[in-house]
Amino acid sequence: MNSYNKPQAVPTEVLTDAEIKRFITQEDVDTAREMVKRTEDFGRFLSKPKEEKPKEEKPKGEEKEPVSTSQIRDVYGTVKKLEVAPWHKVKTPRQLLLLKPRLEYAAARHNKGRMEYLKKVINKAIDCVGDDEDNFKRFCQFFEAIVAYQVAEQKSGKQKTGGN
């Protein structure tokens, strides 16, 4: 079997569909605790700088370009606007669904990289919202947690390397 036929292994930091569904549709404290831990792992993974190692020695996913805050600012900004606007059973889910093409564009524009993982995770989370306002609120918390840890990792990486 050549390398073109091998299924791509997904890094362990990337959230599974079952985890995403649970985080968006369940309200209990244990689920919230697990969401915080898993979004921290995922958010930090998105921004962790690429290591200078031969490709075959790198952990899965680390050979891909990290995600910068500017890459997700547009989509996250729209989510924040939807969050503060009054819930509308048709309009809000429709606007949320329209984020999928924007995520696709962002992933393609930046040569995929780890943005592809973010796109898949957020797309699945959007699918789990449906037309349920409580699911939407949990989606906003979920996305905010990912962005918070992604930004924290990006800033700590810049401090370690002497960047701004």
N, C-alpha and C positions, 0 to 999 in steps of 0.2 A: 504494500500500500504506500503510495507516495504521499508527500506532505500536503498535497492539495485535497486529498480525500479524508484526512484526519479531521475529526470534529474538534473545534476550538474548545480548549478547556477554559472554564470560567474561573477567575480568581475567587478564592473563598470569601474575600471582602464584599463581593457583589451579592446583593440581596436576592433571595429566591422569590419566585412568584408566590409561593405559599406564605412566606414572611410578609411580603408586601400586602397581600390580601388581608392578612391578620391585622397588620398595623393600621390599615385604612378602615376596616369594618368592625373592629372590636375596641371597646371602651375601657376595659379593665386595667388596673394599675400594673399588673405583671406584664401585660402586653406593652404598655408604655415604657416600662423599664427595659424590656428587650429591644424595643424600637430605639431607645436612646443609645444603647450599646452598639447595636448593629449599624445605625446611621453614623455613629462616630467612626467605626471601622471603615465604612464605605466612603464617607466624606473625606477622611484623611487619605484613603487610597487614591481618590480622584486627583488629589493635588500633590501627592508624594513625588518629589523630583525623580526623574529617570536616573537610574544608577549606571555608571560607566562600566559595564561588564559585558563580556561576549553574550550574544542573544541566548545561547543555549544554557547559560548559567543564571539568567534572570528568572525570578519568580514569575508565574503566569500573570500577564497583564501589565507588568512593569516595563515591557519593551515599548508600550504605547505612550504617546505624549500625555502628560498630565492636563487636567482641566484648569483653566484660569477663571477667576471670578468674572472677568469681562465676558467670557463665553456664555455664562448662564445668567448674567444680569438681566437681559431682555425678558427671558421667560419668567424668571423669578419675580421681576418687577410687575409683570402682568398678573401673576398669582397673588401678589400682595394687594393690587388694586381690586381684584375680584373678592379678596377676603374682607376688605373694608366696605365694599358695596353691599347693599341689601341683597339677601339671597333671593333668587328668582328661579323657580323650578325648571324652566326651559332655558332661559337666557344664560344663566351661570354655567350649567353643564355644557352647553353649546360652546361658550367661550373657552371653557377648559379643554374641550376636545380639539379646538383650533390651535392649541399649543403644540399638538403633535407635529404638524408640519414645520413649525418653528424649531422644534428640537431636531428634527431631521435635517433641516437646513444648517443648524449650528454644528451638528455632527459631521456633515459632509464638508462644510466650509473649513473645518479644522482637521481635515484628513482623518476623520473618525477619531482615532486615539481613544482615550478613556471616556471621552464625551459620548461615545457609542454606548458604553455601559450606563451612563447617566440617562441617556435617551431611553434605553430599554426599561430601566427601573421606573422612571417618571411616567412613561407611557402605560406601563402596567398599573401604576397607582391611579392614573386618570381613569382607566377602565374600571377600577374598583369603586370609584366614587359614584358612578351612575347619576341618579337625580336625588340623592340623599344628602341633605344639608349637613348632618352630623359626620358623614363620611368625608364631605368636602372640608370640614373644619379639621378633621384628623389628617387629611391630605396636606393641608397648609402647614400643620405642625411637622409632619413628616418631611416635607420639602425644606422647610426652614431649618430643621435639624441637620439635614445633609449639607445645606449651604453653610451653616454655621461652622461645622467641622471642616468643611472644605476650605473655607477662608482661614480658619485657625491654622490648619496645616500649611497653607500657602504662606501665611505670614511668618510662621515659625521656620519654614524652609528658607525664606529670604533673610531672616535674622542670622541663621546658621551660616549662610553663604555671604553675608555682608551686603545683601541687596536691600532696596527700600521697600 
